Amino acid sequence: MKKALVCGAGGFIGHHLVNRLKKDGYFVRGVDIKKPEFCETNADEFLVLDLRLDENCVKALTLNEGEFNEVYQLAADMGGMGFIHSAECDIMYNSAMINLNMINNAIRKFRVPKYFFSSSVCVYRDMKHGESELSEEQAYPAMPDNEYGWEKLYAERMAMTFGKHNNTQVRIARFQNCFGPLGTWIGGREKAPAAMCRKIAEINGVEGVIQIWGDGTAVRSYTFVDDLVDGIRRLMDSNITTPVNIGRPEYVSVIDLVNTVAKIANKKITIENIEGPVGVESRNFSNEKIYSTGWKSNFSLKQGLEQTYPWIEEQVRKARSESN
Ligand code: NAD
């Protein structure tokens, strides 16, 4: 039986990845600074550890019997655009400490055969509406829009360099925005799809107003979590040694996103534009590398939101009844 360590298993994508690895027949140890918020983990073991600390990375990697075949590193100080802009120092310190210590221990000291790192399309520069797609190589010359992207870029380079010198196969995915049930939906770290679902779910009745940051024309693609996890697994089994974009090529504006959620919720929504951190103007990335693994996205934005909105609506209802 193959053994996998999932760092960040208490988080959104990490939790779904644990489920997938269990389905694929792995022994899984999850590790995170917190347990999953919304349901029990399916990992065989779950350690609560702060991975910024060297000794905790050693604990995470040490098994009573045998060694890990694969390490999946998804732990990060992470959030949507509001968080990325307000918590720059935390992101640059906390996520860098996690990556420095995990890469050094997993690759140089424990010499794990395979190491996965979750990067982000935030490593790319800002793009204009209608620009043709960027390939992975076009992350250079580097000019990420935010500090989160710079930290990811350094961690990518460190993982690849340590892999090259220590005979570890390193796989790196640059995720586009990911959404789905069990993702952060409140508290300031939620990303746009969850935030829109929550705002619309919070409206009593069939009509209401929601506020969005900026004019709503910023373009993004949103990838349903099951598709993303499938991409991670395919990439890990592939021979691709350089970073790989993973994202559904369905590019929509924030206004389109709101309208799609409103339709699912069956509510008439009016948008009020307010000042706020909008992030880059547009996105458009090549998926040729991940397609070469046989991956394709199976969930449209609408299909993914049809699974996500009811879950967030349920969380809003529960939170209300608890506060009453
Ligand atoms: P998440 O916040 O739900 O998961 C990250 C997990 O890391 C959290 O459970 C958190 O507790 C854990 N963590 C933070 N600090 C830690 C520490 N010191 N020690 C141990 N664990 C710690 O985020 P997610 O959406 O599941 O993202 C997973 C990974 O994918 C992250 O690396 C993120 O940067 C990357 N990513 C996500 C998206 C997205 O749209 N969700 C897009 C691009 C990249």
Residues whose N, C-alpha, C, O or C-beta is under 5 A from the ligand:
A	BS01	NAD	G8 G10 G11 F12 I13 G14 D32 I33 K34 L49 D50 L51 R52 L74 A75 A76 D77 M78 S118 S119 S120 F175 Q176 N177 C178
